[in-house]
Amino acid sequence: MFYNTENLYDTKNNPNTSDDDLTPEGNLRWNKYRYWKKLHDISKVISSVGSGHPPALVGLCEVENDSVLFDLTKRAALQRHKYEYIITNSKDSRGSNVALLYQRDQIKIIGTKSYTPVIYETQDSVVTTRDILHVTGKVVNGETIDIFICHFPSRSKGIKKSRPYRITCAKLLRQKTDSLFSIRKRANIIIMGDFNDYPYDTSIKDTLNTFGTDPSPDKSKLYNLFYHQATEKKEDTGSYKYRGKWNYIDQFIVSGNLLNINNISIKENTAHVYNADFLLETDNNKYGGSKPFRTYSGYKYLGGFSDHLPIYFDLLIKEN
């Protein structure tokens, strides 16, 4: 599962980051009540995905620090599912990070790395963004999987100006996956994240060099599980709604080996958006339909879950 949690921050002011709004004195009036409600709400979402068996692996973005994850996994309603966690320590100006929750009886972690994209705005100015988290583990049948969790730079500065930032992140990610393809005969790669680009955009389609799912996948290529849904552009489908239009900026990208029937493979080569009714609210009269029930709209507190919907897929693991 992957989920952009829409600012899962504590209530303390970090003097090294721009998190002033997310404090009791800040513009968002972010207090302990709202913080703990958010933790229990995120717990409810994660627990609900998987039909009674919560996801063994959960990628998260827009998480501030490890103390937030400690509260989420050890003190909030999620504690009964016994998740451990790994989080980056990025230089992002807002103090935002990506993280992985995992269940120790489902995967044994054998390595973690964090990659920092170096993005130059000018010759002397660097744009800070979230690190890419890389976790390597062995699942219950001994197969190795490599998981990457990403949160590419936003479009807040405009699509054209910010596009090179996302391309730089995609180049770094492609370098790391190419390295895995060269050292593993059967690379089981799972990339998940909020890419702030669509599956057909340059950073994803061309720079990362991804394809739509194929009946005869190449084990040394990357495939976007949402490519076909995004290009078909069906109404009311997607993980994020912007100006009345749904689309997929949250995506899963996997190596071709996971699309073949092997010891480990993706069920029906398909990923899904989790769009339970409690995660949605009615959109305004201008756009109609539904939209994610978010925590804030501007500075107005709505008390919802997130401005994104979670995505997930089922991983089939055969006994050796």
N, C-alpha and C positions, 0 to 999 in steps of 0.2 A: 504494500500500500504506500501511496505517497500523498502528502497533504501539506498545502500551504496554510498555515494556521492563523494568518493575519495578526502579526505582532503579538506573539506569546512572550510577553516581557514581564519582569518583576516590577515592583513599584518603587524601587530605589533608583536614585539618580546616579548614573555612571559619569564621572567628570571627564572621561576620555572619549565619550561618544555623544552623539546628538539624540539622546533619549529623553530630553526634558519634558516633551509632551506627555510621555507615558509615566508620569508621576502624579501623586495626589494634587500637587500644586500646578501641574501642567495643563495645557489647553484641553486635554482629553479627560482630565479628572480621573486618572487611572488609580484606583484605590484597592485595598485588600479584598473588599467584597467582590468587586468586578474581576480581580485577578483569580480568586478561588472559584468563582462561577465559571470563568473561562477554562480553568484546569479541569473542572468536572465536565464541562461541555465537550472539550477535546477528548476526554476519557470516554464519554458516551459515544462519540463518533467512531473512535478506534475500536471499541468493544462491539459496535454494531456491524462493522464490516466483517464478513466471513461466516454468516449464518451460525452463530453460536461458538465458532472457533476464531477468535481474533487473529489478525495477521501475525505470522511469525516474524516478519520484517516490516518495519514502518519507517519510511523516510519522511523527514519533516523539514520545513524551511520557515523562516521568520521566527526563529527561536533565539532568545537573547543569550542564555548562558546555561551552564550545567546545573546551577541551583534551581532554575526553572524546571529542568528535566528531572531533578531529584524530587521536587514537589509533585510533578506529574506522575512519575512512576512509583514513588514510595509513599506518598501521602494523600494523593487524590484517589478517586474511584478506580483508577486504572491499576492500582497496586496489586489487586488480586490476580492479575495476569502475569506478574513476575517478569516484567521487562527490565533489561539492562540497557544502557545507552552509550553512544559515542557522539561527541559534538566537536565541531571545529572551533578555532579561536581566531576568527578572521579580523582583518583590519578595516572592515566595512565601517563607514562613517557613522551609521546608525546603530552599530553593534549587533547586527543581525547575523545569524549563523544557520548552518544546515546540520542535521543530526540524523542518526539512525537509532531506532529502538529495535531490540532483538530479544528473542527468548532463548535462553542458553540450552534448553533441551532440544531446540530445533536447529541450531547452528553453533559451531565452535569457531570463534574468531581467531584467526592466525596472523592477521596483520592489519594495521591501519596507517593511512597516510593522508596528508592534507596538501593540496596543491593551490598555490596562490597565483591567479592570473595577473600579469603585469600589463596594465592598460595605460598607454600614454595619451592624454588629452592634447598636450602640446609637448614640445621637446623637454620642457622642464617641469611639466605637471603630470602627476599620475592619478588616475581614477581608482579609488579603492572599491572593492566589491567583495562578495562572499567567496571564501575558498571552496574548492571542490573536494568533497570527502570521498576517499577510496577505502573500502573495507573488503578484506579477503577472508573467506570463511569456508569451512567444510560442513556440508549438510549431513543428514543422518545416514545416508548411504555412502559417505566418503567422498562424494564429488565436490570439487572446488568451485566456488562461485566468486566473482568479483563484482562488487556493488559500487556504483558511483552515484553520489547525490549532489545535485547542482541547484543553484539559484542564480541564473544569469542576470546581468544588469537590466534595469527597467527601461521603459521607453519615456520616462518622465522628461527627458531633455529633447524629446522629439525622435521619431523613428529614424530619420536619416542620420542625425548626429550620433545617436546611440547605437546604431547598427554595428559599427566597427568594434564596439566594446564586446558585444555578444559574439562576434566573429572571432575575436581574440580568445575568448573563453572556449569556444568550440575547437579552435586550433589546438589549445593545450589539452583538451579532453581527447581529441583524436590522436595526439602523440602518445598519450597514456594507453589508449586502447590498442593502437598499432604495436606498442611494446608487448602487450599481453598476447596478441595474435602471434607474435614472433617467438614467444617462449612457451606457449601452451598449445599442445596438439588439439585439445578440445577446450577452447576458451568459452566459459559460461559467463557472459558479461551482461549485467543489468544496469542500465543507466536510468535514473529517475530524477525528475526535477520540474521546477518552474523555469522555463527557458525564456519567457517573455518574448518569444517568437513562435510562429506556427510551424507545423511539420513541413510545410512547403517553402518556408523562408530560407534565405541564403545560409544562415549560420547552421541550420539543422540539415537541410537537404543537400547543400553543396559542400560547406566546410567540414561538417562532421561526416558527410558522405553516407547518408542513410537512404534506405529504400522502403517501399511499402512491403507488407508481408507477402511472401511468395510460396507457392506450393512446393518448389524445389529450392530451398534457401541455400546459399553459400555460407559455410561455417565461418569464413573469414570476413564476412560483411556484417554491417549493422542494419537493423530493421526497426522502423518506427511503428509501434503497435496501433497508433492512432492516425497514421498517414491517410488511409483510405477514408476513414470517417471525416477527416478534416477536408480532404479534397472533394468529397461528395457534397459537403456543405449542407447537410440536412438541417432544417430548422429545429431549434430547441434541443440541440445536442452539443455537449461540450462541458468543460470544467470551469469555465469563467465566462461571464457575460459583460460585454463592454458596449455601451451605447445601443442596447437592445439586441445585440448579436452574440450568440454563443459561439465559442471556438475552443481549441485545445492549446493552451500555453503550458499546461501540465501534461507531461508525456512520459511514456516508457519507451526506451530504445534498447534493443537486445541483440546479442550476437546470433548468427544464423544457427549455431549449434543448438540453441534452446528452442528452435522452431522445428527441429527434427524429433522423431520419437526415439529418445535416448533414455539413459538412466535418469535424466533430469530434463524436463521440457515444460513449455507453457501450454496449459489446457486450451485446446482449440485455437492456439496461436492468437488469442484475443485478450484485450484488456477492456476494462469497463469503467464508467463513471458511477460513483455511488451517489445517487440523487434521491435519497429518502426524503419523504415529505417534510420531516422536521428540520431539514437543512435548507428549505426553500421558503420564500415568501412571495406574495403577489407583486409583480413589477408595476410601475406607474401607468397611468392612462396613455402616455405617449408611446410606450413600447409594448405593454401588455405581456401576458404570459407570466412566467415565474422567474425568479432570480435568486442567487444565494442569499441566505439570511445572515448578514454580516454583523460583526461586532460594532463597528462604527460606520457612519456615513458622514464624511468630513469630520467635524468635531462633535457631531450628535451621536450619543450612545444609543444603540438599538438593542444591545444585549443578545445578539445572535452568535453564530459559530465562527464563520469566516466568509470572506468574499470569494473564496474558491470552494469547489467541491473536491472530495477525495477521488483518487483513481486507484484501481487495484487489478490484479490478475491472480489466477491460481497456478501454482507451480506444482507439477506432478513429479514425485520422486519415487523411483522404483528401487526395490531392494536389489542389491547385487546378487 
